[in-house]
């Protein structure tokens, strides 16, 4: 589950096994009715986090993320 960290989106990194890794330049896509934020961390590892509708719209409205496909 993603959390908000100082206006940004964070996720769990499977590769490094660390929590609350900030996603750089997240893009939020809607697939099968779910809001998925994708991006990379500072080392270039791919990250993804599932968000609720309210949080996804909040991040897009604040400018912390961009809209992707499926909106």
C-alpha positions as CSV (number, residue, x, y, z in Angstrom):
1,X,0.0,0.0,0.0
2,X,1.3,3.4,-0.9
3,X,1.6,6.3,1.6
4,X,2.0,10.0,1.2
5,X,5.4,11.4,2.2
6,X,5.7,15.2,2.1
7,X,3.4,15.4,-0.9
8,X,4.9,12.5,-2.8
9,X,4.0,8.8,-3.3
10,X,6.1,6.1,-1.6
11,X,6.1,2.4,-2.2
12,X,7.9,-0.8,-1.1
13,X,10.9,-1.8,-3.1
14,X,11.0,-5.5,-3.8
15,X,14.6,-5.4,-5.1
16,X,16.1,-3.6,-2.1
17,X,13.5,-4.8,0.5
18,X,13.0,-1.3,1.9
19,X,9.7,0.4,2.8
20,X,8.6,4.0,2.0
21,X,10.8,4.5,-1.0
22,X,9.8,7.8,-2.7
23,X,8.7,7.3,-6.4
24,X,10.3,9.8,-8.7
25,X,7.9,11.3,-11.4
26,X,5.0,8.9,-10.7
27,X,2.4,8.3,-13.3
28,X,-1.0,7.0,-12.1
29,X,-2.8,4.6,-14.5
30,X,-6.3,3.1,-14.0
31,X,-6.3,-0.6,-14.8
32,X,-9.3,-2.9,-14.0
33,X,-10.7,-0.1,-11.8
34,X,-7.5,0.2,-9.7
35,X,-5.3,3.2,-9.5
36,X,-1.6,2.2,-9.9
37,X,1.3,4.6,-9.5
38,X,4.4,3.6,-11.3
39,X,7.8,5.2,-11.5
40,X,11.4,4.7,-10.4
41,X,13.5,5.3,-7.3
42,X,16.7,7.3,-7.1
43,X,18.7,4.2,-8.2
44,X,16.6,3.6,-11.2
45,X,14.7,0.5,-9.8
46,X,11.1,0.3,-11.0
47,X,8.4,0.8,-8.3
48,X,4.6,0.5,-8.3
49,X,2.0,1.2,-5.7
50,X,-1.8,0.7,-5.6
51,X,-3.8,3.8,-4.5
52,X,-7.4,4.4,-3.6
53,X,-9.4,6.7,-5.9
54,X,-9.4,9.6,-3.4
55,X,-5.6,9.5,-2.9
56,X,-4.9,9.2,-6.6
57,X,-7.0,12.2,-7.4
58,X,-5.4,14.2,-4.6
59,X,-1.9,13.5,-5.9
60,X,-2.9,14.4,-9.4
61,X,-4.6,17.6,-8.3
62,X,-1.6,18.7,-6.1
63,X,0.8,18.1,-9.0
64,X,2.7,15.3,-7.3
65,X,1.8,12.8,-10.1
66,X,0.7,12.8,-13.7
67,X,-2.4,11.1,-15.2
68,X,-1.6,8.0,-17.3
69,X,-3.9,5.8,-19.3
70,X,-7.4,4.7,-18.3
71,X,-8.7,7.9,-16.9
